Amino acid sequence: MSDVTLITGACGFVGLAVTEALLARGGTVVAFDRAAVPADATARFAALPGRIVPVQGDIRSESDLISGFAAAPVTRVLHAAVITAGPAREKTDAETIVAVNLQGALAVQRAALAHGIARFVYPSSVAVYGQQPEGAPPFTEDGTWPRPVMLYGITKLAAEQALARLALVNGLSFAAARLGSVFGPWERDTGLRDTLSPHHAALVAAVAGREAVLNTPTRGDHIYVRDVAAGLIGLLDAPALSHAVFNLGSGVATSAADFCEALAAVKPGFRWRVAAQGEAANVITHVPFSRPALDISRLAGATGYAPRFDLAAAAADALAFYGLSAPLRA
């Protein structure tokens, strides 16, 4: 393939997954991140046919972005750099959350426009929908009114709307993908992801041979990261897009308990249960309310997207991934 993709936040969870998928099909990726590419990712990527060009920099720095775009003939951008903030960070550093998640996004788009980029894709989040009434139908891009609860969801919504508007007035092909709750390979504590998925904690327990003890699991659209990568690449590849916002999920609502059940079916000896009243849990679902599934029909129509990994396939693939790489880190 001839396209060169610049990925911001390339050393984060979603960034690494998309980088891996692009390299696997022979693509060139400019991996832009404040951090260096992790050693385990470097080792895996070396065996793939594509080319990775690491560039360390801050998305808020114009000179760093110029260096990123100068590293290779970039034709499209996936802007995945973000602070996935929890309540503690909201209390102490709200300004940085806004600066990175909103102002940083605008800085990357401005650099993309200056370099004549053809397609700009922005991973947004199911968090923009917030808490909807009990029994609400699946989330749709135009039919569900966004009600973000936390600053993360608020900045995601603000960024996708600002990016879409400025893309329109500047003639830039743009898509925002509202991701479901992502889990799977490459998830780790990077210092910018405050709430790791309960699925990750369950995998930590399974690999370590410990029992998984869950807090009260809520339901939502949990999507395996390899499906996320495929959906985002579909938006990067699509010759034309008739909408600016797309849901990207599994299309079904599941819980951490459902994943533990699937994990137990493929991992002999893995045990799990819901914590008794007053007992500490080691698998934490951070969203305190259930959410319906995402309606993914718009994305399917635009790109042919269809999720490949149900919970059983995701459990088997994740265990295979961690069995072949460095020890799983909490």
LINFEN-V385465 format. One record per residue. RES is the residue in one small letter. PHI is phi in degrees with one decimal (none if undefined). Layout:
res:RES phi:PHI
res:RES phi:PHI
//
This chain:
res:m phi:none
res:s phi:-96.9
res:d phi:-68.6
res:v phi:-112.4
res:t phi:-106.2
res:l phi:-91.6
res:i phi:-114.9
res:t phi:-84.3
res:g phi:64.6
res:a phi:-67.8
res:c phi:-97.4
res:g phi:-87.1
res:f phi:-56.5
res:v phi:-67.8
res:g phi:-59.2
res:l phi:-65.7
res:a phi:-65.0
res:v phi:-70.1
res:t phi:-57.2
res:e phi:-58.7
res:a phi:-65.9
res:l phi:-67.8
res:l phi:-65.0
res:a phi:-63.0
res:r phi:-102.0
res:g phi:91.9
res:g phi:-80.7
res:t phi:-108.0
res:v phi:-124.7
res:v phi:-88.7
res:a phi:-92.6
res:f phi:-97.7
res:d phi:-163.7
res:r phi:-67.5
res:a phi:-95.0
res:a phi:-76.0
res:v phi:-61.3
res:p phi:-58.5
res:a phi:-60.1
res:d phi:-68.0
res:a phi:-70.0
res:t phi:-57.8
res:a phi:-65.1
res:r phi:-66.5
res:f phi:-67.8
res:a phi:-62.4
res:a phi:-87.3
res:l phi:-96.3
res:p phi:-75.0
res:g phi:-79.1
res:r phi:-122.2
res:i phi:-110.7
res:v phi:-119.2
res:p phi:-73.6
res:v phi:-135.5
res:q phi:-92.5
res:g phi:-176.7
res:d phi:-109.5
res:i phi:-64.9
res:r phi:-86.9
res:s phi:-102.2
res:e phi:-61.4
res:s phi:-67.5
res:d phi:-65.8
res:l phi:-66.0
res:i phi:-58.9
res:s phi:-64.2
res:g phi:-63.6
res:f phi:-71.6
res:a phi:-82.3
res:a phi:-72.2
res:a phi:-165.4
res:p phi:-75.9
res:v phi:-66.2
res:t phi:-114.6
res:r phi:-155.0
res:v phi:-130.6
res:l phi:-113.6
res:h phi:-95.0
res:a phi:-107.9
res:a phi:-69.2
res:v phi:-164.1
res:i phi:-102.3
res:t phi:-87.9
res:a phi:-89.1
res:g phi:-102.0
res:p phi:-59.3
res:a phi:-63.4
res:r phi:-69.7
res:e phi:-57.5
res:k phi:-69.1
res:t phi:-105.6
res:d phi:-148.3
res:a phi:-61.3
res:e phi:-62.6
res:t phi:-69.3
res:i phi:-57.1
res:v phi:-67.2
res:a phi:-61.7
res:v phi:-76.9
res:n phi:-73.1
res:l phi:-108.9
res:q phi:-65.6
res:g phi:-63.8
res:a phi:-62.4
res:l phi:-66.6
res:a phi:-65.3
res:v phi:-66.6
res:q phi:-64.5
res:r phi:-60.9
res:a phi:-65.9
res:a phi:-62.6
res:l phi:-63.7
res:a phi:-65.4
res:h phi:-105.8
res:g phi:66.1
res:i phi:-68.2
res:a phi:-86.5
res:r phi:-142.9
res:f phi:-126.5
res:v phi:-116.4
res:y phi:-123.3
res:p phi:-72.7
res:s phi:-94.0
res:s phi:-153.2
res:v phi:-59.4
res:a phi:-60.2
res:v phi:-66.2
res:y phi:-78.8
res:g phi:64.0
res:q phi:-97.5
res:q phi:-101.0
res:p phi:-57.4
res:e phi:-56.1
res:g phi:80.0
res:a phi:-63.4
res:p phi:-71.5
res:p phi:-52.6
res:f phi:-67.6
res:t phi:-120.1
res:e phi:-60.9
res:d phi:-105.3
res:g phi:-95.3
res:t phi:-105.6
res:w phi:-75.1
res:p phi:-63.2
res:r phi:-138.1
res:p phi:-60.5
res:v phi:-100.9
res:m phi:-100.3
res:l phi:-62.4
res:y phi:-57.0
res:g phi:-64.8
res:i phi:-62.8
res:t phi:-71.2
res:k phi:-63.0
res:l phi:-64.8
res:a phi:-61.3
res:a phi:-67.9
res:e phi:-64.7
res:q phi:-70.5
res:a phi:-66.2
res:l phi:-63.7
res:a phi:-64.5
res:r phi:-64.1
res:l phi:-70.3
res:a phi:-64.7
res:l phi:-63.1
res:v phi:-72.1
res:n phi:-101.8
res:g phi:71.8
res:l phi:-99.7
res:s phi:-71.3
res:f phi:-136.6
res:a phi:-144.9
res:a phi:-107.0
res:a phi:-112.8
res:r phi:-82.0
res:l phi:-76.8
res:g phi:-68.2
res:s phi:-78.0
res:v phi:-88.9
res:f phi:-148.0
res:g phi:127.3
res:p phi:-53.2
res:w phi:83.2
res:e phi:-74.1
res:r phi:-165.2
res:d phi:-82.2
res:t phi:-99.2
res:g phi:90.5
res:l phi:-118.2
res:r phi:-121.6
res:d phi:-77.9
res:t phi:-124.9
res:l phi:-71.1
res:s phi:-70.7
res:p phi:-63.9
res:h phi:-62.8
res:h phi:-62.7
res:a phi:-62.3
res:a phi:-65.1
res:l phi:-66.2
res:v phi:-56.6
res:a phi:-64.3
res:a phi:-64.0
res:v phi:-67.0
res:a phi:-83.8
res:g phi:77.2
res:r phi:-101.5
res:e phi:-73.7
res:a phi:-93.5
res:v phi:-116.4
res:l phi:-96.5
res:n phi:-75.3
res:t phi:-62.5
res:p phi:-80.4
res:t phi:-101.8
res:r phi:-103.5
res:g phi:-173.1
res:d phi:-83.7
res:h phi:-96.0
res:i phi:-124.4
res:y phi:-70.5
res:v phi:-64.1
res:r phi:-67.8
res:d phi:-69.6
res:v phi:-59.0
res:a phi:-58.9
res:a phi:-63.5
res:g phi:-67.2
res:l phi:-67.0
res:i phi:-66.2
res:g phi:-59.1
res:l phi:-71.2
res:l phi:-65.4
res:d phi:-83.6
res:a phi:-55.1
res:p phi:-63.0
res:a phi:-151.4
res:l phi:-128.7
res:s phi:-95.2
res:h phi:-134.4
res:a phi:-101.6
res:v phi:-127.6
res:f phi:-136.1
res:n phi:-78.5
res:l phi:-132.2
res:g phi:-147.8
res:s phi:-87.2
res:g phi:86.4
res:v phi:-135.4
res:a phi:-98.0
res:t phi:-135.9
res:s phi:-128.8
res:a phi:-62.4
res:a phi:-65.7
res:d phi:-61.6
res:f phi:-67.4
res:c phi:-60.7
res:e phi:-62.9
res:a phi:-66.3
res:l phi:-65.1
res:a phi:-64.0
res:a phi:-71.5
res:v phi:-115.5
res:k phi:-120.3
res:p phi:-55.6
res:g phi:88.1
res:f phi:-71.0
res:r phi:-121.2
res:w phi:-149.6
res:r phi:-164.3
res:v phi:-86.5
res:a phi:-61.0
res:a phi:-72.4
res:q phi:-58.3
res:g phi:84.9
res:e phi:-87.0
res:a phi:-74.0
res:a phi:-101.8
res:n phi:-112.0
res:v phi:-125.2
res:i phi:-108.4
res:t phi:-88.4
res:h phi:-85.0
res:v phi:-81.8
res:p phi:-82.7
res:f phi:-137.1
res:s phi:-83.6
res:r phi:-128.4
res:p phi:-72.9
res:a phi:-70.6
res:l phi:-87.3
res:d phi:-78.9
res:i phi:-105.8
res:s phi:-66.8
res:r phi:-63.9
res:l phi:-64.9
res:a phi:-60.2
res:g phi:-68.2
res:a phi:-82.9
res:t phi:-129.3
res:g phi:80.6
res:y phi:-60.2
res:a phi:-148.4
res:p phi:-59.5
res:r phi:-100.6
res:f phi:-114.5
res:d phi:-80.7
res:l phi:-62.8
res:a phi:-65.4
res:a phi:-66.4
res:a phi:-65.8
res:a phi:-61.5
res:a phi:-65.6
res:d phi:-67.7
res:a phi:-64.7
res:l phi:-64.4
res:a phi:-64.2
res:f phi:-60.0
res:y phi:-74.3
res:g phi:-72.3
res:l phi:-107.6
res:s phi:-120.7
res:a phi:-61.8
res:p phi:-54.4
res:l phi:-65.5
res:r phi:-105.8
res:a phi:-72.6
//
